[in-house]
Amino acid sequence: MEFLFVIWEGGQAAEASDRNDVMGEMMGYVTGLLADGKLTGGSPLHPASEARTVRTRGDRAMVTDGPYTETKEVIGGYFVIEAASLDEAVRIAEGCPAAAYGGVEVRQIMRMA
């Protein structure tokens, strides 16, 4: 089964004075996932300040900059993980460095026929 790990970054990660340490930890995590054959995809994302949110109501499209301003956490990246069960996927997510400063949302990917 495939699972999507949505990496949520909180204010602490955004304010970290040395993001190189955070990236180094993530690269170590990724290296381990690759060695175990668990990682099938993923990538960090550009900052939320560069994002656009699109909503369509009727025939009118509304585009706003970034996420909602009151958002405390933003999506920082994602992984696609191969695991035998949700429990295994959660155990893998527990080792993700992002869990210490933000959060890791674990969701099974639905395959369409």
C-alpha positions in Angstrom: 0.0 0.0 0.0 1.1 3.5 -0.7 0.8 6.3 1.9 1.2 10.1 1.5 3.1 11.8 4.3 2.2 15.5 4.3 4.9 17.4 6.1 3.5 20.2 8.2 5.9 22.9 9.3 5.2 25.1 12.3 6.6 28.4 13.3 9.6 26.8 15.0 10.8 25.4 11.7 10.2 28.7 9.8 12.2 30.6 12.5 15.0 28.0 12.8 18.3 29.9 12.6 20.1 26.9 11.0 17.9 25.2 8.5 20.9 23.3 7.3 20.6 21.1 10.4 17.0 20.4 9.7 17.7 19.6 6.1 20.6 17.4 7.1 18.3 15.4 9.4 15.7 15.1 6.7 18.4 13.8 4.2 19.4 11.2 6.7 15.8 10.1 7.1 15.4 10.0 3.3 18.6 7.9 2.9 17.2 5.4 5.4 13.9 5.2 3.7 15.6 4.6 0.3 17.8 1.9 1.8 14.8 0.1 3.2 12.9 0.4 -0.1 10.1 2.4 1.6 10.4 5.7 -0.3 8.7 5.9 -3.7 8.6 9.7 -4.1 8.5 13.1 -2.4 9.9 16.5 -2.4 10.1 19.7 -0.4 7.9 22.6 -1.5 8.7 26.3 -2.1 7.7 28.6 0.7 3.9 29.2 1.3 4.5 32.9 0.6 4.9 31.9 -3.1 1.7 29.9 -3.2 -1.6 30.8 -4.7 -5.0 29.5 -3.6 -7.7 29.1 -6.2 -11.4 28.9 -5.5 -14.2 28.7 -8.0 -17.7 29.8 -7.2 -20.1 29.5 -10.0 -18.3 30.8 -13.1 -16.0 33.1 -11.1 -12.4 32.1 -10.1 -10.9 33.8 -7.0 -7.1 33.7 -6.6 -5.5 34.7 -3.4 -1.8 34.8 -2.4 -0.5 32.0 -0.2 -2.5 30.1 2.4 -4.8 31.8 4.9 -2.9 34.4 6.9 -4.1 32.9 10.2 -2.5 29.6 9.3 -0.1 28.4 12.0 1.3 25.6 10.0 2.0 25.2 6.3 2.8 22.2 4.1 6.6 22.0 3.7 6.8 18.9 1.6 5.6 15.4 1.1 6.8 11.8 0.9 5.1 8.8 -0.8 5.8 5.7 1.2 5.3 2.0 0.6 4.1 0.2 3.8 2.2 -3.0 4.5 -0.4 -1.2 6.7 -1.4 2.1 8.3 0.3 1.0 11.5 3.6 0.5 9.7 3.3 3.8 7.9 2.7 5.6 11.3 5.8 3.9 12.7 7.8 5.2 9.7 6.4 8.7 10.2 7.4 8.6 13.9 11.0 8.7 12.7 10.6 11.7 10.5 12.4 14.7 11.8 9.5 17.0 10.9 7.4 15.3 13.6 9.6 17.1 16.2 9.0 20.6 14.9 5.7 20.4 13.0 3.8 17.3 12.1 3.5 14.4 9.7 0.0 13.6 8.4 -0.3 10.0 7.2 -2.9 9.1 4.6 -3.3 6.1 2.4 -3.4 6.8 -1.3 -6.6 5.7 -3.0 -5.9 3.9 -6.3 -8.5 4.6 -9.0 -9.3 1.8 -11.5 
